[in-house]
Structure formats: C-alpha cells, structure tokens
C-alpha cells in the first residue's frame, strides 16, 4: 500500500513539475541599454528615452539581454512608471531561451 501511495505521489509530482518550470523565473537587477553594452562592456549604459534594446544586470554582475517582445514590455513599463531618469531597477519574470530572456512580465522598482 505504501508503494502505491509513493508511486502515485511521484507520478503527480512529475506531471506538475514541467508546468511550474514553464511559468518562468524572476530576475531582479538594473536595466541597461543593451546596444550600449554590446558596444562597450565596461560602460555604465543607463537607460535613456532613446533606449529600445534592454538588458538586465543582476547584483552579482551577470548580464542578460531581453528578447524583442520583452524590450517592448520594458519600454511600456518604464513609460507608465514614475521612475526617475538614470538607473532603473526592475523585477522581470520570464524564461531563458537561447541567449536572451523571454519576458512574461515587468515591474519597475
């Protein structure tokens, strides 16, 4: 009986794990201008009104570039926020695909 219960629990766990993984992870850090970063990896690259390609630098210094749809979402989130010019912190939920973050949601901090 115990084996049956354990097997049932294990089967349920395996069914739910992929769905949870697909939901994405949360990345928090500083938004930067990804085009600026590509041209000069050591430059500060603050986001400006002209920025159309975004990246996120985590507190550990790791950089992740956002996908095209994510760039649009971040741009809209910045414009609708009361964030001051200069450094912008964000919390982004999404999933890594190839070399960029596929953005599901953005919250400007």
SENU-449012 format. One record per atom (N, C-alpha, C, O): residue in one letter; x, y, z. Coordinates in pm, whole numbers, plus 50000, padded with zeros to 5 digits. Atoms other than C-alpha are relative to their C-alpha. Layout:
N
aXYZ...
END
This chain:
109
x500834988050000x500005000050000x500875012650000x500585022249929x499114988449995x502845024050087x500645002549864x500805014049823x499384998550131x504475017249750x499035006449901x499425014849820x501014994350088x501245025449571x499825014950025x499715022849931x500144985849964x500895058349758x501225007849952x501095018749896x498774993250045x504535067349687x500055001349849x500455011849797x500004999550146x504195058749319x498995010249948x499275017549853x501024990250039x501005079349291x500515014250024x500345022949940x499454986849968x502695108849462x501105003749901x501155015149853x498914997350094x505765105749238x499465003449862x499965012549796x500594997450131x503605104548925x499385014049995x499535021149896x500604986649994x501695135749032x501085010749998x500935020849930x498904990349996x504945154049108x500605001949862x500885013149821x499414999050133x506335145948764x499075007349903x499545014249813x500944993150087x503165158848598x499995015150025x499845022849931x500094985949967x503225192348780x501325007449982x501305019549959x498704993350008x506955199848763x500225007149866x500645018749869x499794992850126x507125208148386x499135012549989x499595022649935x500884988350008x504155231948415x500555011350086x500485022950047x499444989849913x505795250148704x501275005949938x501495018049945x498774995150061x509115252548519x499695009449883x500435019049860x500374991650114x507365267548215x499525013850044x499505023249965x500524987249951x505965295248434x501095010750005x500765022550009x498914990350002x509405311848437x500585002850136x500094998150238x499284996049879x511765326348691x499975015150011x499685022149915x499954985549979x512095360848841x501455004550006x502264998950079x498674994150007x515185381548763x499885014450048x499045021950000x500034986549947x515875413348958x501375006449982x502405000050004x498744992950019x518505439548880x499795013749942x498725019649953x500004986650060x519335471548698x499834998849849x500574991549783x500184999550145x518005478048349x501105008449938x501485018849991x498994992350073x520625489448100x499665000049851x498804992449805x500124999450145x520845498747733x500884988849942x502104989549950x499275011650049x521815465647569x500895003349879x501954997349863x499174996150115x523105482247249x501285006750047x502365004349993x498834993549940x525445503947457x500934989550058x502154990150039x499215010749938x526605473047648x500734991849895x501874987749916x499385007750108x527285454547321x501195007549941x502185001449900x498924991850056x529465483447201x501165001650098x502315002750057x498954997849898x531355487447532x499554993350131x498744998950205x500435008049884x531005461047805x500335006650135x499785002650237x499634993649872x532585483948068x499295013450021x499435019450128x500714987249986x530415514848004x498824998550095x498324987450116x501125000249905x527665524348253x498684996549932x497904988649986x501155003550085x524915522847984x498625001750066x497774992950054x501334997249942x521995538448176x498955000449890x499255003849775x501144999350090x518595536148012x499645014649977x499615022550071x500444986650034x517525567647829x498664999049927x498164988049903x501255000250076x514355577847646x500194993749862x499234988749803x499725005550132x516055566247325x500264984950003x500324978649897x499695014349988x516765531047457x498854991649947x497694993549985x501005009250055x514935504147260x500404985450019x499574976550001x499505013549977x517085473447340x500524999450144x501495006150178x499705000149858x517235464747710x500704987250043x500594976749979x499395011449934x519275441847929x499845002050149x499465012850194x500114999349855x519285434248299x501324995150060x501824984550023x498785004049928x522365433248524x499604996950143x499095005650215x500345004449864x521855413348843x501055005250098x502105010150057x499084995049897x523535422449172x501344992749997x502344998250043x498745007350010x526165395649105x500775003649873x501834997849846x499314995350120x527095413448779x499644992649873x500104996449765x500385007550121x525565388148541x499055008349916x498155015049967x500794992350097x524035403448229x499134990649919x499584979949876x500905007650087x521015390348042x499295009849907x498755020049951x500664991750102x519645405247719x498544995749992x498224983950007x501425003050012x515875407547674x499644997449855x500295002549764x500475002650136x514015394247371x499235012249947x498975021650021x500674988650063x512225417647127x498685003550069x498395015350093x501274997449933x508825413647294x500245005750140x499505014350187x499644994849868x510475419747631x500425014549995x500115022250086x499604986050017x512005452147504x498785009149994x498775019950052x501234992150012x508525464647416x499315000950137x498825011650175x500645000149867x507145454347758x500745008950098x500125016250175x499214991749908x510015471047946x499825014749964x499655023150053x500184986150043x509695502947739x498655005350049x498575016550100x501344995849955x505945504547818x499965001350152x499345010650204x500004999649853x506555497148188x500745012450050x500325018650147x499244988149961x509155524948212x499155012549977x499085021350063x500804988250033x506875550048039x498805001650093x498375012950120x501164999049912x503965541648269x500385001150148x499515002550234x499574999249860x506065542648587x500395014350035x500485023149949x499544986949954x507135572148795x501504999850026x502005008050104x498555001349980x510795561448777x500725012549951x500375018249848x499204988350036x513315589648767x501014996249892x501344984549877x498985002950101x515845592848484x501244993950065x501494995950184x498785006349948x519055573048522x499794985350028x499064978549956x500105014249966x519385539248690x498574995950027x497835002850097x501355005249980x516225518648678x500114985550044x500714977249976x500035013649949x515725487548887x498714993549954x497685000149941x501195007150046x513305460848770x500004985650050x501044979850081x500215014149972x511915426948854x499284994349878x498184998649845x500535005450126x511295406248542x499764985150016x500644977750060x500325014250000x509555372848521x500064995249856x499495001449766x499875005350135x510455351848221x500794987249998x501074981150102x499315012650020x512295322448079x501175002249904x501025008849801x498844999150088x515775319947928x499784991249878x499474979449889x500095007350126x515615309947562x501195004249917x501345015949882x498754997350071x518905307147377x500825009950080x501215007050193x499144990349930x520865338247472x499245012250051x499865022350085x500764988549950x518015361147579x498864995650091x498464983950093x501095002449906x515275363947839x498675002949930x498435014149886x501344998450054x511765358247707x499125005250114x498844997950209x500664993049890x509805382847921x498504997250005x497804998349904x501425001949977x506425374248068x499395012550065x498315016950027x500504988149932x506025404248300x501165008350052x502255003250076x498984990549954x507935435048417x499415008650110x498265013050102x500394990749894x507755455148736x501185009250025x502265004650064x498964990049973x509785487248767x499995002650151x498955005550210x499894998549853x511045490449125x500335014250038x500465017450156
END
